[in-house]
Amino acid sequence: MVCSASYIQLGLYCSPYKDPIRKHLEHNGIRNCVLFSKTNYPKYPYKSQCFFHRRERSISMYAEYNLPNQNKKSRSVIVRSELAGTGSPGTSYQLSEIQLGSKIRGICFYTVTSFIAVFLFVVMVVGHPFVLLKDRCQRNFHNFIAKIWASMTIGPFFSVKIQGYENLPPKDSPAVYVSNHQSFLDIYTLLTLGRNFKFVSKTAIFLYPVVGWAMYLLGTIPLKRMDRKSQLQTLKRCMELVKNGGSVFFFPEGTRSKDGSLGAFKKGAFSIAAKTGAPVIPITLVGTGKIMPAGMEGTVNAGSVKIVIHPPVIGDNPDILCNEVRNVIADELVRKD
């Protein structure tokens, strides 16, 4: 009988059945049996009881064998079974198809975005001196290039629907934008809005070839998360930008949500809005976390994304602003669930 290829390599064979899969489907192809070694101990039977663990996807063998001049010993071992998962072939086959399709789309996604980014980055570099001379604060030209890049990248993979577009302030009007954060795709999705806001991003992102360099040209504001001095410098730079007519974008959760739930908000963005008098523009992103979940950046699942732009919120108390904006985004996420 062939229990698995690994058993044959070890010189082990089972008795009494030759086809465990068909005769014992209720045990997922595995039942209690006796193993004998043909190579190691041909004269001394190796007896083993095999049990299949569905969740662990392995076989547990309780083995007993007799050797000359030795006492009887018992040993328990865990062996990876090549028959694991055969009990529900339809389900496992369907799951593997979905995962394979998502991985293929992921490879295509990064191929497309890299190819487009290289050419558009050259355009940004050529135009950068003129941007610094004429439009250092808004950087309309660079933001237009970024919108093209994002739209061309995500277009073949998922659709984006925008609700509440009328709530966006004019491009040259200062504002503090905030949103929930679910996925690496959030940046791509938000760039399609065509607004001249500056993201706040961790410094490590700027080291990425082409994309990180393009973020620098866009005027993205760097931040060292665990550095208190860097945090203060970032807030100061954001306030100066808003006072000069620019806009900033924050993910107040500070990191991507692992399960789609809304985390606690940090108050930095709302302190800037309260001190400068700029409106806070709450934005809810729906669907990005399902297409590319946090921690699974190599896959792109099928789906669609919705951007919900809420009415501006104005106030001079950071705590009140923070609670009000978070409630607005949380309520929208609940409605979508």
Order of alpha helices (4+ residues) and beta strands (2+ residues): alpha-beta-alpha-beta-beta-beta-beta-alpha-alpha-beta-beta-alpha-beta-alpha-beta-alpha-beta-alpha-beta-alpha-beta-alpha
